[in-house]
Each structure stands twice: as structure tokens, then as C-alpha cells.
Amino acid sequence: MVGLVDNWEDSEQNMELSIRQATIADLPTLVDFTLKEALEAENRELNRSVVEKGVRASLENPELAKYWVLATEDCQSLASISVVREWSDWNAGFYWWIQGLFIRKDYRGQGLLQQLFSRVQLEARKAGAVELRLYVHRANRPACRAYEREGFRSSPYQIFVREL
């Protein structure tokens, strides 16, 4: 829902933080976060113009993907999270896949991940989603541990890929 903002105080940094739906003004930050996420998670350098095209398309058409930004009261972006939907005919509802997640290194370990997941879970429930899902590279052990601490569990499914 556009305009919905959760506010809370970060006692360590003594600043007010909020989570809001991303806008086109967030495009440069979201592109930077996506590039950094790929490099950290999979040691992959992505093409900046392709990533910008993809993020822009989603910001202009939220049916493709939804983005949220966690920011300080002076609008400094600290983290972002995005989701895409997948229809399940078995459950007559959507799975919400966490597609992207990035927290600036200097703000990790301060509870921001929990805040991002809580916001997405709230939005998913309001939209009638069936389940939250995500995938993570097996070698990204810190991310795997963080997701497990947040209540995610390993899936019985294996992902297969066929490049086109």
C-alpha cells in the first residue's frame, strides 16, 4: 500500500527509521544495492544498465515486483527488500518470493532484517499471500543462518535452471 510507513527508533544509532514503499526517486539506490547484493552473495558483477532497466520496470509497474526501502529520518537509505509473486493453482493464491534484500554493511546486526521481514510479512498477509519464500546461494552461509534465525526453513524443493 503506497504511503504506509512504519516508524521506530534505533536505540544504538539514536535515530528514527522508517520503511516505505520505494518510488522512482529510489532508483539509483536500489540499483546500487542490487549490484552490491549480487557481488556479496554470489561474487557476480551485473551489468548496471540491465539492472537499472529491471528495477525501473518494477517501480513503474508494481505488478512485476514490489520494493520497500528502510531509511533514516533524513531519507538516508540503509536497506531494501523486494518481492515478486508466483501464482499457485494448488493453493489458489500467491507465493511471495523475496527477490532482493540488501542491508548496508555498517547497519547489519542491528535488527533491520527482522524489521524488513516483518513489513513484507504484514503486506503479504494483507494481500492474502499463501507463503513467503526465498532462495539463497548455498555458499552464502551468513545469509542462510540469518534467514533461519528469522523463521525460514529449508525447502524440500530443488531449483533447476535452464538458460535461454
C-alpha positions in Angstrom: 0.0 0.0 0.0 1.6 3.2 -1.1 2.3 5.7 1.7 2.2 3.2 4.5 5.2 3.9 6.8 6.3 2.1 9.9 8.5 4.2 12.2 10.6 3.1 15.1 13.7 4.3 17.0 17.1 2.7 16.5 18.4 3.0 20.1 22.1 2.2 19.1 22.2 5.0 16.5 19.6 7.1 18.2 17.7 7.9 15.0 14.2 7.3 13.7 13.9 4.8 11.0 11.0 4.1 8.6 10.1 1.5 6.0 8.2 2.8 3.0 7.3 1.6 -0.5 10.0 2.6 -2.9 9.5 5.2 -5.6 11.2 6.1 -8.8 13.4 8.5 -6.8 14.9 5.4 -5.1 16.1 4.0 -8.4 19.8 4.9 -8.1 20.0 3.5 -4.6 18.1 0.3 -5.5 20.4 -0.3 -8.4 23.5 0.2 -6.2 22.0 -2.2 -3.6 21.2 -4.8 -6.2 24.7 -4.7 -7.7 26.3 -4.9 -4.2 24.0 -7.8 -3.3 25.0 -9.8 -6.3 28.7 -9.2 -5.7 28.4 -10.2 -2.0 26.0 -13.1 -2.3 27.4 -14.8 -5.5 30.5 -12.9 -6.4 28.7 -11.8 -9.6 29.2 -8.5 -11.3 26.0 -7.5 -13.0 25.5 -5.1 -15.9 24.4 -1.8 -14.3 22.3 -0.7 -17.3 20.4 -4.0 -17.3 19.8 -3.9 -13.5 18.6 -0.3 -13.9 16.2 -1.3 -16.6 14.8 -4.1 -14.5 14.4 -2.1 -11.3 12.9 0.8 -13.2 10.3 -1.5 -14.9 9.3 -2.8 -11.5 9.0 0.7 -9.9 6.9 1.8 -12.9 4.7 -1.4 -12.8 4.4 -2.8 -9.2 2.7 -5.9 -10.6 6.2 -7.0 -11.7 7.8 -6.6 -8.2 7.4 -4.5 -5.1 10.2 -2.7 -3.4 10.5 -1.3 0.1 13.2 1.0 1.5 14.3 1.3 5.1 15.6 4.8 5.7 16.6 7.3 8.3 14.5 10.4 9.1 16.8 12.4 6.8 16.0 9.9 4.0 19.3 8.1 4.0 18.6 4.6 2.7 20.0 1.8 4.8 18.4 -1.3 3.3 15.9 -2.5 0.8 13.8 -5.6 0.2 11.8 -6.6 -2.9 9.2 -9.4 -3.7 7.7 -11.0 -6.7 4.6 -13.1 -6.8 4.1 -16.6 -8.1 0.6 -18.0 -8.6 -0.2 -21.4 -7.0 -3.1 -23.3 -8.6 -2.6 -25.9 -5.8 -3.4 -23.2 -3.2 -5.4 -20.7 -5.2 -3.2 -17.9 -4.0 0.2 -16.2 -4.5 3.5 -17.2 -3.0 5.6 -14.1 -2.3 9.2 -14.6 -3.2 11.8 -12.3 -1.6 13.7 -11.4 -4.7 16.2 -9.0 -3.3 17.4 -7.9 0.1 20.3 -5.7 1.0 21.4 -4.0 4.2 24.3 -1.7 4.2 27.3 -3.4 6.0 27.5 -0.7 8.6 23.9 -1.4 9.7 23.9 -5.1 9.8 23.3 -7.0 13.0 21.0 -4.2 14.4 17.6 -5.8 13.8 16.9 -4.3 10.4 16.5 -7.7 8.8 13.7 -8.5 11.3 12.0 -5.2 10.5 12.2 -5.7 6.8 10.8 -9.3 7.1 8.0 -8.1 9.4 6.9 -5.4 6.9 6.9 -7.8 4.0 5.0 -10.4 6.1 2.4 -7.8 7.0 2.0 -6.8 3.4 1.8 -10.4 2.2 -0.9 -11.2 4.8 -2.9 -8.1 3.8 -2.7 -9.2 0.2 -3.8 -12.8 1.0 -0.5 -14.4 0.1 -0.1 -18.1 0.8 3.5 -18.2 1.9 6.8 -16.2 1.9 9.6 -17.9 0.1 13.2 -17.0 -0.8 16.2 -18.6 -2.4 19.8 -18.2 -1.4 23.1 -19.5 -2.8 24.2 -22.5 -0.7 27.6 -21.0 -0.3 26.2 -17.8 1.3 26.2 -19.3 4.8 25.8 -16.0 6.7 22.6 -15.3 4.8 21.3 -18.8 5.3 21.9 -18.5 9.1 20.2 -15.1 9.2 17.1 -16.4 7.3 16.9 -19.4 9.6 17.0 -17.1 12.7 14.1 -15.2 11.1 12.0 -18.4 10.9 12.6 -19.6 7.4 13.4 -23.2 6.9 14.9 -25.3 4.1 12.5 -26.4 1.4 12.1 -29.9 0.1 12.3 -28.4 -3.4 15.4 -28.1 -5.5 15.7 -25.3 -8.0 16.7 -26.3 -11.6 17.7 -23.7 -14.2 17.9 -23.8 -17.9 19.4 -20.7 -19.5 17.8 -19.3 -22.6 
